[in-house]
C-alpha cells in the first residue's frame, strides 16, 4: 500500500514523470484508467494537467516553435490511448454482460442495477460517455457498463472519440497555459489537490449522499465487489 501511495504522489512530480517514460508513461496510465477496471484509482485529471505543464516548460527547442507542436503531439497520442482504453472496457463489458444478466441477486450484486443502466444508456448513453471522461471512477466503468448493456457500437465509437479528445485537450491545455506561471509552479501540489477535489466531489456525493444513484457507479461497485468477493473465496 505504501508503494502505491508513493507512486500516486510521484504522478504529481513532472521531473519524476519525465524520468520514467514521459509521454509513454502518461499514455499507459490513461489507457489503464479508461480501459481496465482495476485502474479506477489512477489520477487521470491531475496527470493530464501536469502533462500540459511539462510541455509548457519543455526546453527541447524554442518555446514558440516546439511548445505548440509538442502539445498537439502529446494530446494526439494520449487521446488515442484513451479511445483504445474505452474500446477495451466496452469489449470487457460485452464479454461479461451475458453472464451478469443471468446471475441471481446476492447481497453484493443487484440485477436491477443492470436494468437501470441499460435504460439509462438507451436514453442518455452518448452524453454519459462524454461526461464520464471528466469524472474519476465513473470514466473507468462507463465503457464497461456500455458494453454490458450493449450500447449501439457506432454511437459508442462517436462519443468515445469525442469524449477522449475533449477531456485530454481541455485538461492538458489548462496545464499548458498555466505552465509558465511562477505562482502555479510554486503551488503545484495545492492546485493538483484542488483538481482532485473538484473532479471527485460530485462522484463522492452521488455515491453516498444522492437519493438518485448513478447506474454506472452502481454497476461498477457491483463488478468490483463481486470480483474481489470471488477472489477471496478462492
LINKANOR-V185431 format. One record per backbone hydrogen bond with DSSP energy under -1.0 kcal/mol. CO is the residue of the C=O (numbers start at 1). NH is the residue of the N-H. If there is no record, write none. Layout:
co->CO nh->NH
co->CO nh->NH
//
This chain:
co->1 nh->5
co->2 nh->6
co->3 nh->7
co->4 nh->8
co->5 nh->9
co->6 nh->10
co->7 nh->11
co->9 nh->12
co->10 nh->13
co->13 nh->17
co->14 nh->18
co->15 nh->19
co->17 nh->22
co->21 nh->24
co->22 nh->26
co->23 nh->27
co->24 nh->28
co->25 nh->29
co->26 nh->30
co->27 nh->31
co->28 nh->32
co->29 nh->33
co->30 nh->34
co->31 nh->35
co->32 nh->36
co->36 nh->39
co->37 nh->40
co->39 nh->42
co->42 nh->44
co->43 nh->47
co->44 nh->48
co->45 nh->49
co->46 nh->50
co->47 nh->51
co->48 nh->52
co->49 nh->53
co->50 nh->54
co->51 nh->55
co->52 nh->56
co->53 nh->57
co->55 nh->58
co->62 nh->65
co->62 nh->66
co->63 nh->67
co->66 nh->70
co->67 nh->71
co->68 nh->72
co->69 nh->73
co->70 nh->74
co->71 nh->75
co->72 nh->76
co->73 nh->77
co->74 nh->78
co->75 nh->79
co->76 nh->80
co->77 nh->81
co->78 nh->82
co->79 nh->83
co->80 nh->84
co->81 nh->85
co->82 nh->86
co->83 nh->87
co->84 nh->88
co->85 nh->89
co->86 nh->90
co->87 nh->91
co->88 nh->92
co->89 nh->93
co->90 nh->94
co->91 nh->95
co->92 nh->96
co->93 nh->97
co->96 nh->100
co->97 nh->101
co->98 nh->102
co->109 nh->106
co->110 nh->113
co->111 nh->115
co->112 nh->116
co->113 nh->117
co->114 nh->118
co->115 nh->119
co->116 nh->120
co->117 nh->121
co->118 nh->122
co->119 nh->123
co->120 nh->124
co->121 nh->125
co->124 nh->128
co->125 nh->129
co->126 nh->130
co->127 nh->131
co->128 nh->132
co->130 nh->133
co->131 nh->134
co->132 nh->135
co->135 nh->139
co->136 nh->138
co->137 nh->141
co->138 nh->142
co->141 nh->145
co->142 nh->146
co->143 nh->147
co->144 nh->148
co->145 nh->149
co->146 nh->151
co->152 nh->156
co->153 nh->157
co->154 nh->158
co->155 nh->159
co->156 nh->160
co->157 nh->161
co->158 nh->162
co->159 nh->163
co->160 nh->164
co->161 nh->165
co->162 nh->166
co->163 nh->167
co->164 nh->168
co->165 nh->169
co->166 nh->170
co->167 nh->171
co->168 nh->172
co->169 nh->173
co->170 nh->174
co->171 nh->175
co->172 nh->176
co->173 nh->177
co->174 nh->178
co->178 nh->181
co->181 nh->185
co->182 nh->186
co->183 nh->187
co->187 nh->191
co->188 nh->192
co->189 nh->193
co->190 nh->194
co->191 nh->195
co->192 nh->196
co->193 nh->197
co->194 nh->198
co->195 nh->199
co->196 nh->200
co->197 nh->201
co->200 nh->204
co->201 nh->205
co->202 nh->206
co->203 nh->207
co->204 nh->208
co->205 nh->209
co->205 nh->210
co->214 nh->218
co->215 nh->219
co->216 nh->220
co->217 nh->221
co->218 nh->222
co->219 nh->223
co->220 nh->224
co->221 nh->225
co->222 nh->226
co->223 nh->227
co->224 nh->228
co->225 nh->229
co->226 nh->230
co->227 nh->231
co->228 nh->232
co->229 nh->233
co->230 nh->234
//
